[in-house]
Amino acid sequence: MTEAGELPPAPEAAREVFGERFPEAVRYAELLADAGVRRGLIGPREVPRLWERHLLNCAVLSEAVADDVTVCDVGSGAGLPGIPLALVRDDLHITLLEPLLRRTTFLQEVVELLGLDHVTVVRGRAEEVLGTLQPVHVVTARAVAPLDRLAGWGVPLLRPYGEMLALKGDTAEEELKNARAALSKLGVVKTSVLQVGEGVVEPLSTVVRAEVGESPGGVRFAAKRAKAARVSRSRRRR
Ligand SMILES: C[S@@+](CC[C@H](N)C(=O)[O-])C[C@H]1O[C@@H](n2cnc3c(N)ncnc32)[C@H](O)[C@@H]1O
């Protein structure tokens, strides 16, 4: 294994961004740098850039999230962007959705250690928890899948008029172009690319926003698919 680099002291911007929750943000950075690396949840080479590239880059997503809404962070991994978002926003109700047990165990520990009462950890794949999770106002995701595939997993979890916020890098415009047809099939009525984190992160964080209308088509398609799968399973059993 590559030797883990040193966790640098928190940058000044982190104090401002995390405010009262700054001590918890430091604790989270330490947990990622220690248990996160030992348990293979984050690469050792990421440690020196944990603050800028991970915690702050994710926390600034808050600029795009409305007040008092429900959020599902799909493919949360070691808690990104869900945990930094929870640290800066007590008003949100956040579900961290992650299929791998090793990762949900870590997430549950982090949530308890940091006292994040507004965060729930759910183990599962987005396409499998559909129908068991309450539809949410906002789906967030970072580094989970290309936009068209991610949309197929994330958009069906949305309530009417909800939105998916995907943290993407330089590929945002390109991915959006390639995903247009898939997004429209899923009931996405408006898309945009925004930059967040002015004065905090350099380069700025790029976010693809995909908004659904009154009746997210994805929900209907996914429900139809789930029903077809149930029918075919019961036919096979007969
Ligand atoms: C590369 S990691 C990114 C983790 C985190 N979002 C980050 O930015 O560091 C992708 C994560 O997506 C999860 N994942 C993959 N397919 C998924 C699905 N269908 N539903 C939910 N999560 C999924 C994986 O288990 C993994 O933890």
The ligand as an SDF file (V2000), in Angstrom:
LIG
                    3D

 27 29  0  0  0  0  0  0  0  0999 V2000
  -16.1750    6.0280   -6.5090 C   0  0  0  0  0  0  0  0  0  0  0  0
  -17.2180    5.8560   -5.1530 S   0  0  0  0  0  0  0  0  0  0  0  0
  -17.5780    7.5250   -4.7300 C   0  0  0  0  0  0  0  0  0  0  0  0
  -17.9330    7.6830   -3.2890 C   0  0  0  0  0  0  0  0  0  0  0  0
  -18.2520    9.1180   -2.8460 C   0  0  0  0  0  0  0  0  0  0  0  0
  -19.4730    9.6080   -3.4570 N   0  0  0  0  0  0  0  0  0  0  0  0
  -17.0970   10.0470   -3.1390 C   0  0  0  0  0  0  0  0  0  0  0  0
  -17.2590   10.9880   -3.9170 O   0  0  0  0  0  0  0  0  0  0  0  0
  -16.0050    9.8540   -2.5780 O   0  0  0  0  0  0  0  0  0  0  0  0
  -18.7760    5.2830   -5.8470 C   0  0  0  0  0  0  0  0  0  0  0  0
  -19.7310    4.7670   -4.7860 C   0  0  0  0  0  0  0  0  0  0  0  0
  -20.9950    4.4910   -5.4100 O   0  0  0  0  0  0  0  0  0  0  0  0
  -21.5220    3.3040   -4.8550 C   0  0  0  0  0  0  0  0  0  0  0  0
  -22.4970    2.7620   -5.8240 N   0  0  0  0  0  0  0  0  0  0  0  0
  -22.2450    2.1170   -6.9840 C   0  0  0  0  0  0  0  0  0  0  0  0
  -23.3980    1.7720   -7.6010 N   0  0  0  0  0  0  0  0  0  0  0  0
  -24.4170    2.2250   -6.8140 C   0  0  0  0  0  0  0  0  0  0  0  0
  -25.8420    2.1620   -6.9170 C   0  0  0  0  0  0  0  0  0  0  0  0
  -26.4460    1.5540   -7.9320 N   0  0  0  0  0  0  0  0  0  0  0  0
  -26.5770    2.7340   -5.9350 N   0  0  0  0  0  0  0  0  0  0  0  0
  -25.9650    3.3540   -4.8900 C   0  0  0  0  0  0  0  0  0  0  0  0
  -24.6150    3.4270   -4.7480 N   0  0  0  0  0  0  0  0  0  0  0  0
  -23.8410    2.8740   -5.6870 C   0  0  0  0  0  0  0  0  0  0  0  0
  -20.2850    2.4380   -4.6260 C   0  0  0  0  0  0  0  0  0  0  0  0
  -20.4970    1.4150   -3.6830 O   0  0  0  0  0  0  0  0  0  0  0  0
  -19.2590    3.4610   -4.1660 C   0  0  0  0  0  0  0  0  0  0  0  0
  -19.2400    3.6030   -2.7690 O   0  0  0  0  0  0  0  0  0  0  0  0
  1  2  1  0
  2  3  1  0
  2 10  1  0
  3  4  1  0
  4  5  1  0
  5  6  1  0
  5  7  1  0
  7  8  2  0
  7  9  1  0
 10 11  1  0
 11 12  1  0
 11 26  1  0
 12 13  1  0
 13 14  1  0
 13 24  1  0
 14 15  1  0
 14 23  1  0
 15 16  2  0
 16 17  1  0
 17 18  1  0
 17 23  2  0
 18 19  1  0
 18 20  2  0
 20 21  1  0
 21 22  2  0
 22 23  1  0
 24 25  1  0
 24 26  1  0
 26 27  1  0
M  CHG  2   2   1   9  -1
M  END
$$$$
